Amino acid sequence: MARDFKRTDRIGDQLQKELALIVQRELKDPRLGMMTINAVKVSKDLSYADIYVSVLALDEGDAEGLREQALSVLEQAKGFLRSELSRRVQLRVMPQLRFHYDTVLHEANRVDALIRQARKRDSDHGNGD
């Protein structure tokens, strides 16, 4: 039997697609840089939409600054984004937008580095399995 998708999941997916298009085409702020909308989770009562974003930084040193800058731009554009979403997505009430930095990519890179370090250490000790 196919998995039944909840209405909030479908709404979250639609909001994610539309937000990505709006940010890419409508927001012309260079401070956003290479930003990705990873997920949108909508509350059961549709009052809030938690939007998880990640920002690609060329070096780890300025990642924190870029992250804060991107979240600041999104917070300032929250009203514009919400009004654009309400024009594109047919909902009785558009949820309030809350932006969060998604740490999944950062954690994945950290775990990958730990695995590489362990494999290198194993190969240095002659356990090249």
PyMOL CGO cylinders between C-alpha atoms (Angstrom):
from pymol import cmd
from pymol.cgo import CYLINDER

trace = [
    CYLINDER, 0.00, 0.00, 0.00, 1.34, 3.43, -0.92, 0.3, 1, 1, 1, 1, 1, 1,
    CYLINDER, 1.34, 3.43, -0.92, 2.24, 5.79, 1.87, 0.3, 1, 1, 1, 1, 1, 1,
    CYLINDER, 2.24, 5.79, 1.87, -0.46, 8.35, 2.55, 0.3, 1, 1, 1, 1, 1, 1,
    CYLINDER, -0.46, 8.35, 2.55, 0.98, 11.83, 2.45, 0.3, 1, 1, 1, 1, 1, 1,
    CYLINDER, 0.98, 11.83, 2.45, -0.35, 14.27, 4.96, 0.3, 1, 1, 1, 1, 1, 1,
    CYLINDER, -0.35, 14.27, 4.96, -1.80, 17.52, 3.70, 0.3, 1, 1, 1, 1, 1, 1,
    CYLINDER, -1.80, 17.52, 3.70, 0.83, 19.49, 5.60, 0.3, 1, 1, 1, 1, 1, 1,
    CYLINDER, 0.83, 19.49, 5.60, 3.58, 17.56, 3.77, 0.3, 1, 1, 1, 1, 1, 1,
    CYLINDER, 3.58, 17.56, 3.77, 2.06, 18.39, 0.39, 0.3, 1, 1, 1, 1, 1, 1,
    CYLINDER, 2.06, 18.39, 0.39, 1.66, 22.04, 1.34, 0.3, 1, 1, 1, 1, 1, 1,
    CYLINDER, 1.66, 22.04, 1.34, 5.26, 22.14, 2.59, 0.3, 1, 1, 1, 1, 1, 1,
    CYLINDER, 5.26, 22.14, 2.59, 6.53, 20.68, -0.69, 0.3, 1, 1, 1, 1, 1, 1,
    CYLINDER, 6.53, 20.68, -0.69, 4.55, 23.22, -2.69, 0.3, 1, 1, 1, 1, 1, 1,
    CYLINDER, 4.55, 23.22, -2.69, 5.78, 26.11, -0.54, 0.3, 1, 1, 1, 1, 1, 1,
    CYLINDER, 5.78, 26.11, -0.54, 9.36, 24.89, -0.92, 0.3, 1, 1, 1, 1, 1, 1,
    CYLINDER, 9.36, 24.89, -0.92, 9.10, 24.84, -4.73, 0.3, 1, 1, 1, 1, 1, 1,
    CYLINDER, 9.10, 24.84, -4.73, 7.49, 28.26, -4.92, 0.3, 1, 1, 1, 1, 1, 1,
    CYLINDER, 7.49, 28.26, -4.92, 9.88, 29.83, -2.39, 0.3, 1, 1, 1, 1, 1, 1,
    CYLINDER, 9.88, 29.83, -2.39, 12.87, 28.52, -4.33, 0.3, 1, 1, 1, 1, 1, 1,
    CYLINDER, 12.87, 28.52, -4.33, 11.54, 30.13, -7.50, 0.3, 1, 1, 1, 1, 1, 1,
    CYLINDER, 11.54, 30.13, -7.50, 10.72, 33.42, -5.78, 0.3, 1, 1, 1, 1, 1, 1,
    CYLINDER, 10.72, 33.42, -5.78, 14.14, 33.65, -4.11, 0.3, 1, 1, 1, 1, 1, 1,
    CYLINDER, 14.14, 33.65, -4.11, 15.91, 32.76, -7.34, 0.3, 1, 1, 1, 1, 1, 1,
    CYLINDER, 15.91, 32.76, -7.34, 13.95, 35.05, -9.66, 0.3, 1, 1, 1, 1, 1, 1,
    CYLINDER, 13.95, 35.05, -9.66, 12.45, 37.83, -7.56, 0.3, 1, 1, 1, 1, 1, 1,
    CYLINDER, 12.45, 37.83, -7.56, 14.94, 38.53, -4.77, 0.3, 1, 1, 1, 1, 1, 1,
    CYLINDER, 14.94, 38.53, -4.77, 17.92, 40.24, -6.32, 0.3, 1, 1, 1, 1, 1, 1,
    CYLINDER, 17.92, 40.24, -6.32, 19.95, 40.64, -3.16, 0.3, 1, 1, 1, 1, 1, 1,
    CYLINDER, 19.95, 40.64, -3.16, 23.63, 39.67, -3.66, 0.3, 1, 1, 1, 1, 1, 1,
    CYLINDER, 23.63, 39.67, -3.66, 23.97, 39.00, 0.08, 0.3, 1, 1, 1, 1, 1, 1,
    CYLINDER, 23.97, 39.00, 0.08, 21.98, 35.77, -0.35, 0.3, 1, 1, 1, 1, 1, 1,
    CYLINDER, 21.98, 35.77, -0.35, 24.77, 34.14, -2.35, 0.3, 1, 1, 1, 1, 1, 1,
    CYLINDER, 24.77, 34.14, -2.35, 24.39, 30.43, -3.05, 0.3, 1, 1, 1, 1, 1, 1,
    CYLINDER, 24.39, 30.43, -3.05, 21.40, 29.62, -0.89, 0.3, 1, 1, 1, 1, 1, 1,
    CYLINDER, 21.40, 29.62, -0.89, 19.29, 26.48, -0.96, 0.3, 1, 1, 1, 1, 1, 1,
    CYLINDER, 19.29, 26.48, -0.96, 15.90, 25.86, 0.60, 0.3, 1, 1, 1, 1, 1, 1,
    CYLINDER, 15.90, 25.86, 0.60, 16.27, 22.34, 1.96, 0.3, 1, 1, 1, 1, 1, 1,
    CYLINDER, 16.27, 22.34, 1.96, 12.90, 21.77, 3.59, 0.3, 1, 1, 1, 1, 1, 1,
    CYLINDER, 12.90, 21.77, 3.59, 9.66, 23.41, 4.62, 0.3, 1, 1, 1, 1, 1, 1,
    CYLINDER, 9.66, 23.41, 4.62, 7.73, 21.99, 7.56, 0.3, 1, 1, 1, 1, 1, 1,
    CYLINDER, 7.73, 21.99, 7.56, 4.23, 23.29, 8.08, 0.3, 1, 1, 1, 1, 1, 1,
    CYLINDER, 4.23, 23.29, 8.08, 2.50, 23.13, 11.45, 0.3, 1, 1, 1, 1, 1, 1,
    CYLINDER, 2.50, 23.13, 11.45, -0.66, 21.03, 11.72, 0.3, 1, 1, 1, 1, 1, 1,
    CYLINDER, -0.66, 21.03, 11.72, -2.89, 24.07, 12.03, 0.3, 1, 1, 1, 1, 1, 1,
    CYLINDER, -2.89, 24.07, 12.03, -1.12, 25.74, 9.06, 0.3, 1, 1, 1, 1, 1, 1,
    CYLINDER, -1.12, 25.74, 9.06, -0.24, 28.79, 11.15, 0.3, 1, 1, 1, 1, 1, 1,
    CYLINDER, -0.24, 28.79, 11.15, 3.56, 28.49, 10.76, 0.3, 1, 1, 1, 1, 1, 1,
    CYLINDER, 3.56, 28.49, 10.76, 5.95, 27.27, 8.11, 0.3, 1, 1, 1, 1, 1, 1,
    CYLINDER, 5.95, 27.27, 8.11, 9.48, 26.51, 9.29, 0.3, 1, 1, 1, 1, 1, 1,
    CYLINDER, 9.48, 26.51, 9.29, 11.87, 26.98, 6.36, 0.3, 1, 1, 1, 1, 1, 1,
    CYLINDER, 11.87, 26.98, 6.36, 15.30, 25.36, 6.56, 0.3, 1, 1, 1, 1, 1, 1,
    CYLINDER, 15.30, 25.36, 6.56, 17.99, 26.93, 4.39, 0.3, 1, 1, 1, 1, 1, 1,
    CYLINDER, 17.99, 26.93, 4.39, 21.67, 26.30, 3.80, 0.3, 1, 1, 1, 1, 1, 1,
    CYLINDER, 21.67, 26.30, 3.80, 24.29, 28.63, 2.38, 0.3, 1, 1, 1, 1, 1, 1,
    CYLINDER, 24.29, 28.63, 2.38, 27.29, 27.48, 0.38, 0.3, 1, 1, 1, 1, 1, 1,
    CYLINDER, 27.29, 27.48, 0.38, 30.51, 29.11, 1.55, 0.3, 1, 1, 1, 1, 1, 1,
    CYLINDER, 30.51, 29.11, 1.55, 33.80, 28.80, -0.30, 0.3, 1, 1, 1, 1, 1, 1,
    CYLINDER, 33.80, 28.80, -0.30, 35.79, 28.52, 2.90, 0.3, 1, 1, 1, 1, 1, 1,
    CYLINDER, 35.79, 28.52, 2.90, 34.70, 27.60, 6.40, 0.3, 1, 1, 1, 1, 1, 1,
    CYLINDER, 34.70, 27.60, 6.40, 36.00, 30.90, 7.82, 0.3, 1, 1, 1, 1, 1, 1,
    CYLINDER, 36.00, 30.90, 7.82, 33.29, 33.12, 6.38, 0.3, 1, 1, 1, 1, 1, 1,
    CYLINDER, 33.29, 33.12, 6.38, 30.48, 30.53, 6.54, 0.3, 1, 1, 1, 1, 1, 1,
    CYLINDER, 30.48, 30.53, 6.54, 29.11, 31.94, 9.80, 0.3, 1, 1, 1, 1, 1, 1,
    CYLINDER, 29.11, 31.94, 9.80, 28.97, 35.47, 8.39, 0.3, 1, 1, 1, 1, 1, 1,
    CYLINDER, 28.97, 35.47, 8.39, 27.27, 34.37, 5.18, 0.3, 1, 1, 1, 1, 1, 1,
    CYLINDER, 27.27, 34.37, 5.18, 24.75, 32.32, 7.13, 0.3, 1, 1, 1, 1, 1, 1,
    CYLINDER, 24.75, 32.32, 7.13, 23.80, 35.24, 9.39, 0.3, 1, 1, 1, 1, 1, 1,
    CYLINDER, 23.80, 35.24, 9.39, 23.65, 37.60, 6.43, 0.3, 1, 1, 1, 1, 1, 1,
    CYLINDER, 23.65, 37.60, 6.43, 21.37, 35.30, 4.41, 0.3, 1, 1, 1, 1, 1, 1,
    CYLINDER, 21.37, 35.30, 4.41, 19.03, 34.75, 7.36, 0.3, 1, 1, 1, 1, 1, 1,
    CYLINDER, 19.03, 34.75, 7.36, 18.91, 38.51, 7.92, 0.3, 1, 1, 1, 1, 1, 1,
    CYLINDER, 18.91, 38.51, 7.92, 17.97, 39.14, 4.28, 0.3, 1, 1, 1, 1, 1, 1,
    CYLINDER, 17.97, 39.14, 4.28, 15.26, 36.49, 4.43, 0.3, 1, 1, 1, 1, 1, 1,
    CYLINDER, 15.26, 36.49, 4.43, 13.85, 37.94, 7.66, 0.3, 1, 1, 1, 1, 1, 1,
    CYLINDER, 13.85, 37.94, 7.66, 13.71, 41.41, 6.06, 0.3, 1, 1, 1, 1, 1, 1,
    CYLINDER, 13.71, 41.41, 6.06, 11.99, 39.99, 2.95, 0.3, 1, 1, 1, 1, 1, 1,
    CYLINDER, 11.99, 39.99, 2.95, 9.56, 37.85, 4.95, 0.3, 1, 1, 1, 1, 1, 1,
    CYLINDER, 9.56, 37.85, 4.95, 6.53, 40.03, 4.15, 0.3, 1, 1, 1, 1, 1, 1,
    CYLINDER, 6.53, 40.03, 4.15, 7.31, 40.13, 0.44, 0.3, 1, 1, 1, 1, 1, 1,
    CYLINDER, 7.31, 40.13, 0.44, 7.88, 36.37, 0.33, 0.3, 1, 1, 1, 1, 1, 1,
    CYLINDER, 7.88, 36.37, 0.33, 4.64, 35.67, 2.16, 0.3, 1, 1, 1, 1, 1, 1,
    CYLINDER, 4.64, 35.67, 2.16, 2.60, 37.92, -0.14, 0.3, 1, 1, 1, 1, 1, 1,
    CYLINDER, 2.60, 37.92, -0.14, 4.16, 36.34, -3.24, 0.3, 1, 1, 1, 1, 1, 1,
    CYLINDER, 4.16, 36.34, -3.24, 3.43, 32.89, -1.88, 0.3, 1, 1, 1, 1, 1, 1,
    CYLINDER, 3.43, 32.89, -1.88, -0.19, 33.83, -1.21, 0.3, 1, 1, 1, 1, 1, 1,
    CYLINDER, -0.19, 33.83, -1.21, -0.57, 34.90, -4.85, 0.3, 1, 1, 1, 1, 1, 1,
    CYLINDER, -0.57, 34.90, -4.85, 0.92, 31.63, -6.15, 0.3, 1, 1, 1, 1, 1, 1,
    CYLINDER, 0.92, 31.63, -6.15, -0.40, 29.03, -3.70, 0.3, 1, 1, 1, 1, 1, 1,
    CYLINDER, -0.40, 29.03, -3.70, -4.13, 28.84, -3.10, 0.3, 1, 1, 1, 1, 1, 1,
    CYLINDER, -4.13, 28.84, -3.10, -4.57, 28.57, 0.66, 0.3, 1, 1, 1, 1, 1, 1,
    CYLINDER, -4.57, 28.57, 0.66, -7.22, 30.17, 2.83, 0.3, 1, 1, 1, 1, 1, 1,
    CYLINDER, -7.22, 30.17, 2.83, -4.53, 31.53, 5.17, 0.3, 1, 1, 1, 1, 1, 1,
    CYLINDER, -4.53, 31.53, 5.17, -0.84, 31.71, 4.32, 0.3, 1, 1, 1, 1, 1, 1,
    CYLINDER, -0.84, 31.71, 4.32, 1.35, 30.46, 7.19, 0.3, 1, 1, 1, 1, 1, 1,
    CYLINDER, 1.35, 30.46, 7.19, 3.76, 32.79, 8.98, 0.3, 1, 1, 1, 1, 1, 1,
    CYLINDER, 3.76, 32.79, 8.98, 7.30, 32.15, 7.71, 0.3, 1, 1, 1, 1, 1, 1,
    CYLINDER, 7.30, 32.15, 7.71, 10.11, 31.27, 10.13, 0.3, 1, 1, 1, 1, 1, 1,
    CYLINDER, 10.11, 31.27, 10.13, 13.62, 30.81, 8.73, 0.3, 1, 1, 1, 1, 1, 1,
    CYLINDER, 13.62, 30.81, 8.73, 16.22, 28.47, 10.22, 0.3, 1, 1, 1, 1, 1, 1,
    CYLINDER, 16.22, 28.47, 10.22, 19.71, 27.46, 9.18, 0.3, 1, 1, 1, 1, 1, 1,
    CYLINDER, 19.71, 27.46, 9.18, 19.81, 23.77, 8.25, 0.3, 1, 1, 1, 1, 1, 1,
    CYLINDER, 19.81, 23.77, 8.25, 22.82, 22.11, 9.88, 0.3, 1, 1, 1, 1, 1, 1,
    CYLINDER, 22.82, 22.11, 9.88, 22.44, 18.79, 8.03, 0.3, 1, 1, 1, 1, 1, 1,
    CYLINDER, 22.44, 18.79, 8.03, 25.01, 19.68, 5.36, 0.3, 1, 1, 1, 1, 1, 1,
    CYLINDER, 25.01, 19.68, 5.36, 27.52, 20.87, 7.95, 0.3, 1, 1, 1, 1, 1, 1,
    CYLINDER, 27.52, 20.87, 7.95, 27.07, 17.70, 10.01, 0.3, 1, 1, 1, 1, 1, 1,
    CYLINDER, 27.07, 17.70, 10.01, 27.39, 15.50, 6.91, 0.3, 1, 1, 1, 1, 1, 1,
    CYLINDER, 27.39, 15.50, 6.91, 30.71, 17.17, 6.04, 0.3, 1, 1, 1, 1, 1, 1,
    CYLINDER, 30.71, 17.17, 6.04, 31.93, 16.71, 9.61, 0.3, 1, 1, 1, 1, 1, 1,
    CYLINDER, 31.93, 16.71, 9.61, 31.03, 13.01, 9.65, 0.3, 1, 1, 1, 1, 1, 1,
    CYLINDER, 31.03, 13.01, 9.65, 32.63, 12.53, 6.23, 0.3, 1, 1, 1, 1, 1, 1,
    CYLINDER, 32.63, 12.53, 6.23, 35.86, 14.12, 7.48, 0.3, 1, 1, 1, 1, 1, 1,
    CYLINDER, 35.86, 14.12, 7.48, 35.85, 11.83, 10.54, 0.3, 1, 1, 1, 1, 1, 1,
    CYLINDER, 35.85, 11.83, 10.54, 35.38, 8.75, 8.35, 0.3, 1, 1, 1, 1, 1, 1,
    CYLINDER, 35.38, 8.75, 8.35, 38.21, 9.81, 6.02, 0.3, 1, 1, 1, 1, 1, 1,
    CYLINDER, 38.21, 9.81, 6.02, 40.44, 10.43, 9.03, 0.3, 1, 1, 1, 1, 1, 1,
    CYLINDER, 40.44, 10.43, 9.03, 39.67, 6.99, 10.48, 0.3, 1, 1, 1, 1, 1, 1,
    CYLINDER, 39.67, 6.99, 10.48, 40.28, 5.25, 7.15, 0.3, 1, 1, 1, 1, 1, 1,
    CYLINDER, 40.28, 5.25, 7.15, 43.58, 7.06, 6.71, 0.3, 1, 1, 1, 1, 1, 1,
    CYLINDER, 43.58, 7.06, 6.71, 44.64, 6.12, 10.22, 0.3, 1, 1, 1, 1, 1, 1,
    CYLINDER, 44.64, 6.12, 10.22, 43.70, 2.48, 9.53, 0.3, 1, 1, 1, 1, 1, 1,
    CYLINDER, 43.70, 2.48, 9.53, 45.66, 2.42, 6.28, 0.3, 1, 1, 1, 1, 1, 1,
    CYLINDER, 45.66, 2.42, 6.28, 48.67, 3.98, 8.01, 0.3, 1, 1, 1, 1, 1, 1,
    CYLINDER, 48.67, 3.98, 8.01, 48.64, 1.16, 10.58, 0.3, 1, 1, 1, 1, 1, 1,
    CYLINDER, 48.64, 1.16, 10.58, 48.55, -1.54, 7.90, 0.3, 1, 1, 1, 1, 1, 1,
    CYLINDER, 48.55, -1.54, 7.90, 44.87, -2.44, 8.23, 0.3, 1, 1, 1, 1, 1, 1,
    CYLINDER, 44.87, -2.44, 8.23, 43.94, -1.52, 4.63, 0.3, 1, 1, 1, 1, 1, 1,
    CYLINDER, 43.94, -1.52, 4.63, 40.57, -3.30, 4.73, 0.3, 1, 1, 1, 1, 1, 1,
]
cmd.load_cgo(trace, "trace")
